[in-house]
């Protein structure tokens, strides 16, 4: 049995992966407490830019046990998804402790001590479900301290209003970088450039009204080289050759890159590509360094933007929590994912870099709940 003052399970992170784990564990008879550092569930999603829409359709973006309300657009918006998470937590009667940041995990006598911003907890099992996009990452560019213009991470970007009439350099050509560049171009920025170091793989969000994920996600069950070839052919057919505007097709295919370093393709609307082709978004070389006069680019040119938006990704940010437990790889990503034990009683969910992350996390949660409930039954705890 669980000892006095000890939780069955503590889940770190109140986003979709954490809520799905709590719901599935509850169904399996395992009491779970969710620790959320923010003041409400889905805090990370609430911070995203105003025009954000899911890259995957609502069919691949829901959690076990709850559909989206009738009338939900095919690609849910930020606010739609936040409302969905709130309903999910309420419907599944999940115990969420907001304003509680997990700081460090330590193993002790068959259980775990969780040091938090509000004190210590003890649990039989711990699930870390904070995901890839936990800690915004801005490259340590040389000369950044001398650079006079503001630099904001995509995590801080909300809408184009503060940038109206200004010259803006967006760094990064993933989904967020391309969409923010388009948002700026549509929203009145004086000039928009997008710095691209590694040409992105690109998929359209929808084709002829059909969500792009419907044919793409099933392809992941085929051999990598086959999927890479099919998706490369699809891009040529739908988008043509974008080399002239700085976006050639990468040599490394979509699935190869995804599985090698966890980098997903840029999933965008056709309007974004049109803005690039028409020159409303100018593609330039990657950023090399900064100084008080502007930005040095990899091709030797220099630009002098009024502001920089760094769509340069995120880190897991798990070093302080579990870095001492030898469960992270050299990139700070959990070595064992998918809800399997990374250490006795410690699991990571929401870290598999596949399209439809919400759906994938829900499937992980189901497997995890079955495994944890069976383990508890076998040990009599």
KAKAPE-V759225 format. One line per field, one symbol per residue. ss: DSSP state (H for helix, E for strand, - for the rest). A space follows every 10 residues. Layout:
BEGIN
ss->???
END
This chain:
BEGIN
ss->-----EEEEE EE---HHHHH HHHHHHH--- -EEEEE---- --HHHH---- --E----HHH ---------- ------EHHH HHHHHHHHHH H---EEEE-- -EEEEEEE-- EEEEEE--EE EEEEEEEE-- ----EE---- -E-------E EEE------H HHHE--EEEE E---HHHHHH HHHHHH--E- EEEEEE---- -EEE-EE--E EHHHHHHHH- ---HHHHHHH HHHHHHHHH- --HHH----- ---HHHHHHH H----EEE-H HHHHHHH--- -EEEE-EEEE E--EEEE--- -EE---EEEE ---EE---HH HHHHH--E-- ---E------ EEE--EEE-- ------HHHH HHHHHHHHHH HHHHHHHHH- -
END
